[in-house]
Amino acid sequence: MKEQFSKFENEIINSFAAPNASERLKSQLKAQIEMQPNAKPSFHKPRPRFSFGWGIALASTLLVLIVVLTVGPGKVWAQIHKSLGFLPGFGLVEENTSIRTISEPVSQSQDGITIDVVNALLTNKETKIDYRVFGLGKANFGEEGDPTCFEPAQLILPDGTVLTRDSNTFPAIPADVEKATLILPCIAGTRGETTPVNWQFELTFIPAENPQELLAVEFIPQPIVSLSESELTLQDESADVNMGLGMAIETADGYILTGYLDSQNPFSYLAIDPVITDADQQIVQTTYPSEFMQLAQEEPLAGKADIFALTFKNQGLNFPLTVSWDYYPITRHTIENAPVQTFNVGDNPQVGQSWQPNLVFEIDGVSITLKEIALERNNAYRFTFEGPGNLETVSVEMPDHSSIGGGGGTSGYPSAEGTKEAESSISFTDLPTGELKFYVTAISVYEEAVRLTQSWQPSQAHAQSQAQPGSDVCLVGSQSSQINALPTFAEELLVLGYAQIPGTSDWETRLLSSTALTPNDVFRAANRSSFSLDGKQIIYPGEQNGKYVLEVFDIATSRITAIPYSSSDFQFSPDGKYILMSLTDSMVLYPALYNVEMQTLVPISADEYVDIVGWAPDSKTAYFAVRYTEGLAWKFMAYSVETGKTEALFDITNGTIKLLYPRVSPDGKWLSYRGSDNSTIWLMNLETRETRKLMDASNVRAAIWLDATHLAMNLTDETGTYHLLVADINSCKLMRVEGIQTEVMDVTLAK
């Protein structure tokens, strides 16, 4: 699934962007490939002619087709899968099978790195071991070309049998084996010279206590595709996109439905998120199941170009449902014998320097203008083009100089109207200077959207869920009818939200008010912004003299003060003396503390991949969350401003790793964060560590504290329209904020 992110989420993702992948990412991907014995890199290339191997494959296919034609496709599919059920948190398992787990978690630490074996699932089909890795840093991954680990994990049984991990699972362990040793020769993608190796964990297996009941799985029959003569020769290069549904899993209050798009050329189109409607044309509100990755590895989703797994409530739906999936075909217009173009950057170009050539290129009726060439960090030249609203990419080459990477493209969905910018960057080990040559070699555009649809209804009725939200849950879902029925929040709110720049497809952050009278119409920012806790200043990333900085904007005077450090995640302390921020270094985020008066910056931890959480009310303790390098969890950390020491407090195991959005309440008693479905909001009592679901599957993008008892939440309804709600966490009273229907960066009560 080519998942579409919100504008804010794209800003966060782009803060990690670099012209070429980090060495860490390369090492991890290389290790994942090499740890699979039969895995081969997948490249799109012309399909081979019919061969003896294909003859064997087709013989098997014909045997299956004979069976299908004899008893019917639906019966065969059901017969093959009838013994499978769905175990929440793990995926598909065979029915009536005994389920075992480990007797207790096992942990081991070496040189500041910790591996926790936290769970396991043993069935007669396979063995899954769930472990998390914490504490890895840049030194553990090294530079490009450094030797890295690719040895797979192993389970050693008491009789000496060795079970090797393949992909994410081990072979099944015999039912009479109660112990095994988990051996990690090394941590995938790391360097043995800088990272501990030969990790060993003694595991004891026991029957799972009170195992969850398996959920019923309905495998949806797949269409039978006729084999034409041209397909048998395997020479045609069809770009047709086909859609199918995979399985439906009946949950306590609804379903999980999966599906896919498939194409011989997955790079020939852009798919947007599928939409489900019921028989009354009501849009079904969906979220992502936490078992998405497990479902993605099951047939028929495995190996498909685009996939989805969506969970939804059953209450109020009329069947059948219709899944609609739109995609935009991409047409590439190649410029044969592209003419050479030149630009002169001088002998010593500086980062941030730009040139405006305003060159016009036209091919097959598509016209684009090269508006700017700029020198970026990482020795990269960025070419910015303006073209029609359906522009996809522009290909630029500089063959006279050896490049080490590149990238580019456009943002947002295609449009038949207006204009769109496309960027193309080329980076170099040694930056070329002087008069430079380049070639515009191709222009790609999106064609009109194509819609694919497929209907589905359960094979047997699901009892309509009559469950009402408990007293602790303020809202289930976020249907527009629910939101419009809420009372209005009476107090004025100041909002940092996205607003479209008139006449363009671009957006910017503006200072808005729920009364529609902004206190300052001058403020503009390109991306994420945040209020100071007194609501009098705004901090946001900016650029001055070719360098990335943080800028502090005074709302009353419009005065801007620059902080000579760049960050995409930051928060003022309650007393205004400090700014807790994450610093970016080679796509890695680590926490630091900026002293506003002294104008000094101090890194506060070697931990990487952090989310800034907030402050204790007395400004003496700063909080941040660190994502586990491997494993779906975060570690909640506290930093003492007085002692300079950092302490790990607890793990967050039910939060999303995509955009956690953790925030501490102003009184320091509560932690709010987004759940693993990227939609739910959880509250944790920081004293008792008890958790509570505040918003259930409500498509919440951000939750921001207004005071100790009120939480403002930016969410979308079933149509994708943004709303701003305010919840009293004690009474669960919900109120809607009128006049704010955009994506929100931050919000504060007007002082």
N, C-alpha and C positions, 0 to 999 in steps of 0.2 A: 504494500500500500504506500503510495506516495503521499504521506500525510501532510495536510496543509496546516501550517502554524498560524497563530494570530500574529498581528504586526509586532506586538511587544515580544512574543516568543521568538520571532525571527530576529529582532534586535539582540536578544540575549544570545541566540545561536551565532549570529554574525560577529559577536564580540570575541568568539573563539576563532574566527576565520583567519586563514592564512593562505597565500597562493599555493602552497603545497603542504601535504599532510605532515604532521609532526612525526618525529622519530618514534615516539611512544605508540602512536596509532599504527605506523608501519610495522613495528615490531609485533604488536598484538595481532594484527591481521595475518602477518606472515606465520606466526606461531599457530593461529587457529587453522590455517590451511595445512601446514606441515604436520600438525598433530593428527590429521585425518589420513590414514594410510592410503585410501583410494581417492582422496580429493584432488581435483585438478582445477586450476584457475579457469573461470568461465569467460570466454570471449565470444562476441557475436561474429560469426563468419559464415560463408556460404555452406549450405548443408552438403554432405558428401553424396556421391552416387550410390545406388543400391548395391549392397555387398552381401557376402555370405552371412556376416553377422546380423545384418538386417533380415536376412531370410529366416534365421532362427527366431529372431524377435517376432517377426510377422507370423511364423508358425504358431508360436505361443498365443499371439493375439487372436488368430483364427480359431484356436481351440476355445478361448474364452468366448468368442463371438458365437460359436456353435452352442455353447451352454446357454448364453444369453438368449439366443433365438429360440431355444427349446423351452425355457421356463420363464422368460421375460426379464428385462434389465432390472426392474425394481426388486424382484424376488432374489436375484443373484446378489445384488448389492447388499440387501438386507441379510442374506444368508452369510455373506463374508464377514459382516460386522455385527451380527446380532449379539455376540457375546461381549461387546465392549460397553463400558459405562464411563462416566466422566467424574473424576475425583477432584473437587475444588482445590485449587492451589497446585495441582500437579498435571492434570490432563487426562488422557484416555488410559484406562486400565481394563483388564478382563474382569467380567462379572464372576462372582463366587470364588474369587481368588483371595488367599490369605494375604494380608498386608502387614508388613513389619517396618520398624523404624529403628533408630539408635536409642539406647537406654538413656543417654544424656549427651548434651553438647560437649565437644572436646575442643580445647584451645591451645595454641602454642605460639610463642613469640620469640623472635630472633632479631637482634640488631634493629629494634624499633618497628619491625614488621610483624603483624599478627595475622594468623589464619584461624578462623573459627569454623569448625564443622558443626553446623547448627541443626541439620535435619537430614533425613534420608527416607526414601521410599523403596521398599523391596517388594516386588511381586514375582510371579512365576514367569514374567515376560522380560523384565529388565530391572536394573538397579540405578537409582538416582541418588547422588550424594550432593547435598547443598552446603557449600562452604563459601565463606567470605574472606576477602583479603583487604587488609587495611594497613596504611603506612608507607605505600610505595611512593617514590619521588622520581624526579628527573634523572638522578644519578643511577637509578636502577634500570633505566631503559637505554641510556647511551645515545650514540649518534648513528647516523646512517652507515651501514656497512659493518657495524659492530656485531660480533656473534651473539645471538640470543637463543633462549631456550625454546625448544619445540617438542620436548619429550612429553608424551601423554601421561596422565595419572594412572595408577594401577591399584588394584585390590589384591592383596596376597591372602589366600585362604590358609587355614591351619595345615592342610595337606600339601602346601606348596603351589597349588594351582594359582596361576596369574591371570587376572581379568583386567584387560586394558580398556581404558575409557575411549569410546568412539563417539565423536560429537559431544553430546551432553550426558550420555548414559554409559553404564557398564553392563555387561551381560548379567543374566539372572544368577543369583547366588542360591545354591541348593537349600531347600527348606530346613535340612537338618544341620546346617552350618550356622553357628551362633556368634562367631567372632571373625574378624578380618582386620588386616592392617592396611590402611590407606597410605599410599606412598605418592608424594608429589616430588619427582626428581628435581623440579625447579618450578618457578612461577612463570606461566606462559608469557612470552614476549620480553622477559627481563634478561639482564646480563649476569652470568654466573660470577664474574669478578666483583660485582658490587652488590649482589643480592644473595641471601642465604639459600642454600640448596638442600636437597635430601630431607624433606619434611616427612615425618611419619606420625600417624595417628592410630591408636588402638581403638577399634570400634566394637561395640557389643550390640547385637540385634535382639529385639524383643517384639512380641506382637503389639501392634498399635492399639492403644487404649481408646475405647469408644470411637472406632474409625467412622469417618463421615460416610453417610449413605451415598452410594453412587447415583449420580443424576442420569436420567434416561437420555440416550443419544439417538437421534434420528438421522441416518445418513441419506442425503438427498440423492436420488438416482442421477447419474451423470449422462449427458447426451452421448449417443453412439455416433461417431463421425465416420462417414463413408470414406474409403480409401480410393481416390481417383487415380488414374494412370499417372498423372503428373506428380501426385504425391508419392506414388510408389517409386518414381525415379528420383525423388528427393532433390529436385533441381530448382523448383520454383522458390521465390523469395517473398512469400506472401506476408503482407504487413497487416492482415486482418486481425482485429481484436475480438476475442470471444469471451463471453461471460458465463460463469457457472456458480451455483451454490454448493457448499460443501456439506455442512452438518448443522443440525439444530439441536441444542441442548436445553432441556427443560429445567429451569431453576425453580426455586420456591415461589417466586413472584413474577416470573416471566421466562425469557429465553435468551440464549446466546446463539446468534446466527452467523455463519461464516460463508465466505464466498471469494471469488478470484476473477481476475482478468488474465488472459493468456494471449501471447502473440509471439510470432517467430522473430519479431524485431521489437523488443520492449523499449527501445529508445526512439521509436517513431511516433510517440504520442505522449500526452500529459493527461493522467487520470486525476480527477478530483474526488472528494470523498463521496461514497454512495449515500443515497437517501432512501429511507424506508417510509412508505405510506400505507395506511390501512384501507379497508374497503370504503370508508367515508372520506377518503383523500386527506385524512389527518396525518400530519408529519409525526412519525414515531421518534421520540427523543431517545437517543442512544448514547452509550458510553463504551469505553474499552474494557474488556475483562482483564483481570490481572494475569490470566493464563494465556495471554496473546501469543507469547513466544512458543509455548508448548503446542498450541493449536496450529501455529504456522508450520510446524514440522510434520504435521499429519496429512495424509492424503485426504482430499485431492489438492490441498493448498500447497504442499511441499513443492518447491521449485517453480512456482508460478510467478509471473512478472509483477503483478499487483494483487494483494490479498486484503481481506478485511475480516475482523471478528468483532461483532457488536453485541452488546448486551442491552436489554430493554425490559421495562416493566410490562406486564400483561394487562393490567387493569384498564378498562375503558376501550380496548382495541377491538375492532371488528375485522375478522378475517374474510378473504385472504389478504396477505400483505404483498406489496409490490416493492421490489428492490430496483431502484433506478441508479444507473452509474453512467455519468457523462465522461467523455474523454475528448481531447482535442488532438486530431492528427497533426503531425509536424511535417512540413515540406521544406526541404533544404535546397536552396538555389545556389549552385556552385558557380563561381566566376572563373571561367577558363582563361588561362593566360592573364591572370590578374596583373594590372599595371603596377609598377613600383611607385611607392609614395615615400617622401622623405620628411624628416623634421630634425632640427638642430637643437640639441640640449646644452651645448657648450662643453667645456672641459670639466666642470665641477658642479653638476646639477645637485640640488638639495631636496631632501624629502619635503613634500608639500608643494614643490614648484610645479607649475602647470603651463601648458601651451594650448592655444585655441585655434586649430587649423581651419575649422568650419568647412571641411571637405564633404562634397555630396557624392554618394554612390547610388547607382540605380541598376537593378537587374530584374528582369521579368516583371517589370511594373512595380517593384518594391523599392522605395526610395528611403535612404537613411543619411544622416548627417553626422560626421565625426565632430562632436562639439569640443572635446577636451582630451588632451593627453597629460597625465600627471605621474609624477614619481612618488611611489609609495614606499613604505617600509619593506624590508626583506628584498631589496634590490629589484623592485617590480615596477614596470611601466603599465599604467592602467589607461585603456582606451574607452572613452564614454561616447556612445552613439545615441542619437535620438531618431526614432522611427515610428511606424504606425503602432496602434494599440495591440496588434496581434504579433508584435515582434518577439521572437524567442531567443535567438543568439546571433552574434556576429563573430565570425572566425577571423582572427588576425594572426599573422605569422611574421617572425623576424628571423629568417633562415640563416642570415649572415653571422648570427651570434648563438652560442650554445646556451639554451635555456634549461632550467631545472624544474619547471612546473608552470602551471597557469590555471586559469579558471575564468568564470564569468557567467553571464546570463542576465535574466530580468527577474523582477519580483512581481507578485500579484497574478491574478488570473488574466487571460487574454481578453481583449475588448475590441469590438468592431469600430469603436470610435476613439477619438483622442490620440494621444501620443504615449510612447513608453520609452524609457531609457534602457539600454543594454550595455553592460560593461564586459570588457575582455582584458584580462591581466596576463602578463608574461613576466616571470621572475628569472633571475640569473645569479650564478655564483659570483661572477665578476661583472659589475654593472657596465654596460657599453655606454660610451659617451660620444660627443661630437655629433656629426651628421649621421643619422640612422635611417635605415631603410625598413619599410614594412609593407605588407601586402594584405589587403582585405580579400579573403579567398572564398567566403561563403556567407550567405544570409539565410537564416531559418525563421519561418513564420508558422504560427498556429492557424489551422483552418477552422471552419465552423465546427462547433461541438457536435458529437455524435452521442446519442443516448441509447444505452442498452438496458433492457428491463427483464425481470424474471419474477414470477409470482410464487408464493409459498404459503401454505397453511399447515398446521400440525396434523399428523395422521390421526390423532385423537384429541378431544377437547381438553384444554387446560382449565382447571377450575379458576374462574376469574378471581384474581387476588383482591380480597376485601380488606387487606391489612392497611391500617392507618398509621401514620407516623407516630412513634412513641412520644412521650412528653419531652424527651431529650432531643428529638429530631425536629428541626423547625420547618423543613421543606423537603419533600420527595419530588425529584424532577424539577423542571422549571418551565412548564408550559406557559405560553403567553396569557392564557385565560386565568391561570393561577396568579400571575404577577399583576395583571391589570385589576384584579379584585382586591389587592392589598391597599391599606390606607396609605396616605402620603406622609412622608417624613417632613416635619414642619420646619426644622432648623436649616439655615443656609450652610451649604457645603462648598468649599473650594476644591476644584478637581484639576489634576494634571491629566489631560486626556488627548487622544489623537483626534485631529481634525484635518480634513482634506484641503490641500492647497487649491484654491479656485483655478479652474482651467487646466488642471493637470491630474495625473493618476497618483501623484505623490502625497504623502501625509507628513504631518509634523505634530509635535507635542505643543499644546496650547494651555494657557491658564483659563479655566472655565469656572462658572458659578452655577449652582442649581437655581439661582434667581435670574439667570441669563444676563446678568450685568457683571462682567468680569472686572476685577479690581485692577487689572493691568493688561492692556491689549498689546503691549510691546513684546512680551515674552514669547520666544520661539525656541524650540529645541528639536534636534533631529531624531532623538530616541529617548531612552529612559530618563526620567526625572523624578526627584523626590523632594518633599517638603522638609524643612527643619521642624522640630517638634513644636515650636511655638507658631508655626505657620507663616512666618514672616519672610523666609528665604526659600529659594529653590536651588538645589544642587543637581548638576547634570553634566554629561560628558561634552566636551567641546574641543575646538582646535584653534590654536593661536601660533602664528609664525611657523606653520608647518609642523607643529608638535601637538600631540594629543594631551589635553589637560582636563581637569574638572573645573567647572565654572560655578560660582555661587552668585545667584541673582537676587537682589534685594527688591521685594515686591513694591515697597513704598516709593523707592527712589529710582528703580531700574538700574542701579549701579551694579556692575559685574566685577567680581574678584576672582582671579585665577589661582588655582592650586596646581603646581607643576607635576601632577601625577594623573595617570589615566586609569579609569575604573568603570565598570558597568554595573556594579552592585555596591551600595553605600548607604550609611545611615548616620545622622547626627546623634550625638549623645544628648540626653535630656537637658544637661546644663550648657550645651552648645560648645563645649571646650574641645571635643574630639569628633573625628569622623572615622567610623569603622568601615573599611572598604576591602574589596577583593582586588588584587593586582593581577594583571595578565602577563604571563611570560611564556612564550612559545606554546600558546593554546592551553596553558595551565593557570588555574586561578588559586591564589593563596592569600590568606588574610593579613591585613596590616592596619596599624592605628596611626592616624594623622592628628598631630597636636596643632590646633588652629592658631593658638597664640605664639607658640614657638616655631611654627611652620616646619615641623620635622615629621618624618615618616619612619615608623618602626615596624618591621615584620613581626608578627606576634606568634607565628607558628610555621613549622615546615610542612604542615598538612596542605594538600592540594585538592582541587575540585571542591570549592567551598561555596556555600550560600550564606550570605549575611543574614542574621536573624534579628538582632536588636540589642537592647540594653536593659539592665536593671534600673529601677527608678532613681537610684542614687548616683548613677553614672560611674559606679566603681567596677562593674562587671559587664563585659561585652560578650555576646553570644554569637556563635556561628555553627553551621552544620557542615560536616565533611562527608562526601560520598565515598562509599566503599569502592575500591578499585575493581573488585569482582564481587558480585552479590548485590541484591536489590535492597540496600539499606543505607542509612545515614547515621553518623555519630554526632551527637549533640555536644558541643564544646563550650566551656566557659573560660574567659580570660580575665584575670584580675589586673586592673590598671595599676593598683598600688604595688603588688608584688611582682608583676610581670610573668606570672606562671599561668599555664594553660592546663585545664582539667577536663577529662572526658566524663560526662555525666550519665548518658544513656544512649541507646540506639533507637532510631525510628525505623520500624520495619514494615509499616503499612502505608508509607508515603510514596509518591511518584518520584522516579529519578529523572523525569523530564524537566519539570519546573516545580520544585517543592513549595516555594513561596512561604517559608516559615516566618512567623512573626510572634514576638512576645508582647503581651498586653502591657499597657502603661503602668499597671500596678505590679507587674512582674509575676503574676499568679498563673497566667495561662499561656500556652503555646498553641497557635493555630497553624495548620499546614494542609496542603492538598493531598488527597488520598491516591492510592495506586491506580485508580481508574481515571485520573486527571480530571475529576469532576466533583468529587465529594470533598467536604471540609471537615477535618477532625480538630477537636480541642483536646489538649492534654493539661491536666492539673499538675503544675510543676512541683508541687509539694508531695502529692500522693502518687504521681505518675499514672493515674487512671486516665483513660481516654474516653471520649464521647463523640459520636457522630452528630455534627450540627446540621449539615446539609447533605442530603443523600442523592447522589447522581444528578446534581443540579447544574452541571456544566460551569462550575465556578472557575474563573481564570485567575482571580486575585482576591485575597481577603485582607483588609486593612483595618487596624484598630482605630476607632475614633476616641474612645475613652476606655475606662476599665470594664465596662459592661456592654458596649456597643461595637459591633463589627460590621464594617461596610464591605459588601461583596459585589464584585463585578462578574456578571454571568451572562450567558446567552440562552435564548429560548429555542424552541424547536425550529425556528426559521433562521437562526444565526444572528438575530438582532440582539444587541447588547442592552443590558439593564444594570442599574445600580440599586441594590437593596441594602437596608440596614436591619440587623438582627439584634435584639436584646438577648444576650446569651443566657440570662436567668429565666425570663418569662417566655422566651421563644417568640415574642411578638415580632412580626416582620413588617417592614414599611418600605415602600418604593420611593425612589428619589426622582422627581419629575425633572425634565429638561436635560437629563444626562443619558444619552443612548449611544455611547461610544466606548472604545477600549480605554480603560483607566490605568494610569501609572501609579498615582497616589491620590489620596483624598484626606482632607482635614476639615474640622469644624471652623467656620469663619469666626475669627476672634473679634 
